Amino acid sequence: MRTYLRNPAFWLILPSLLLPLLIIAYPIFDVFRASTHYVTRLGMIKGFIGLENFIDLFQDPIFIESLIRTIWWTIFVVGGTQLIAIPVALILSEDFWGRGVVRVIIMLPWAMSLAMSAIVWKWTFNGQFGMLNYLLENFGILDKPFVWLALAENAFMIEIFVGIIVSIPFTVTILLGGLSSIPRDIYEAAEVDGATGLQRFTRLTLPLLKPFINIALVLNIIYVFNSFPIIWVMTRGGPNNGTHILITYIYQRAFEFGKIGQGAAGSVVMLIILLTFSIVYLTIMREKKS
């Protein structure tokens, strides 16, 4: 420790260490404290109640359903995004006329906030005067307007679709960065050796792109797991609590129902899940490298 204190570099980086400690560590401590206390609607922490907030949370069937739905939401959105983003990035990495325009179009959803994108899609799927119903009726596919968001099953699938659409630009950007770092010489050498396009993709592109795919996978899992605006703006967790994921359930519990302690307990559960995932993933990656 004395060696560190004598090192000028330690004192230079100390402010940058203290800032994250204040911004990140204290809020986490405060959430843990609120989860084990009774908290009033005004956010005042009263008496210590131990694990009562957690017990109430896990006894609520809506919380359990939201937890399971969050897992499916994350799997489908992240998986669908990866499946679409890889071929899109491969196409955009090629040199063709109008590539710049296509790249701008692909990246446009990223320029909008998630809340704004959700509002646009909500109006698109509106059952009375939405654009989708208008187009389908004009083409003779529908005889009368269809209320797309009236059933929880339909609404949740639509929200998964929207989640994939808004996640593609970010993922494509990461993959394009990876593709640009792959030297073109190896493809030319493989082509001279008689490798087919599929062989070049499976034996060259995918292995070299794997680190970037892993980065996109981890970041998307964290972002999608915590994604709030899409579901809250489009359905507010309804109808009949059928589209709630953890983050929207926690928000409603804390700020609409005034049960801030239970909301804090739910936040702790989310933090534990994400920390567990991160530790397991990093352990697996470290074992693979060794």
Stockholm file with secondary structure:
# STOCKHOLM 1.0

chainA/1-290         MRTYLRNPAFWLILPSLLLPLLIIAYPIFDVFRASTHYVTRLGMIKGFIGLENFIDLFQDPIFIESLIRTIWWTIFVVGGTQLIAIPVALILSEDFWGRGVVRVIIMLPWAMSLAMSAIVWKWTFNGQFGMLNYLLENFGILDKPFVWLALAENAFMIEIFVGIIVSIPFTVTILLGGLSSIPRDIYEAAEVDGATGLQRFTRLTLPLLKPFINIALVLNIIYVFNSFPIIWVMTRGGPNNGTHILITYIYQRAFEFGKIGQGAAGSVVMLIILLTFSIVYLTIMREKKS
#=GR chainA/1-290 SS CHHHHHCHHHHHHHHHHHHHIIIIIHHHHHHHHHHTEEECTTCCEEEECTTHHHHHHHTCHHHHHHHHHHHHHHHHHHHHHHHHHHHHHHHHHSCCTTHHHHHHHHHHHHHSCHHHHHHHHHHHTCTTTCHHHHHHHHTTSCSSCCCTTSSHHHHHHHHHHHHHHHHHHHHHHHHHHHHHTSCTHHHHHHHHTTCCHHHHIIIIIHHHHHHHHHHHHHHHHHHHHTCCHHHHHHTTTCSTTTTCCHHHHHHIIIIISCCHHHHHHHHHHHHHHHHHHHHHHHHHHHHHHC
#=GC SS_cons         CHHHHHCHHHHHHHHHHHHHIIIIIHHHHHHHHHHTEEECTTCCEEEECTTHHHHHHHTCHHHHHHHHHHHHHHHHHHHHHHHHHHHHHHHHHSCCTTHHHHHHHHHHHHHSCHHHHHHHHHHHTCTTTCHHHHHHHHTTSCSSCCCTTSSHHHHHHHHHHHHHHHHHHHHHHHHHHHHHTSCTHHHHHHHHTTCCHHHHIIIIIHHHHHHHHHHHHHHHHHHHHTCCHHHHHHTTTCSTTTTCCHHHHHHIIIIISCCHHHHHHHHHHHHHHHHHHHHHHHHHHHHHHC
//
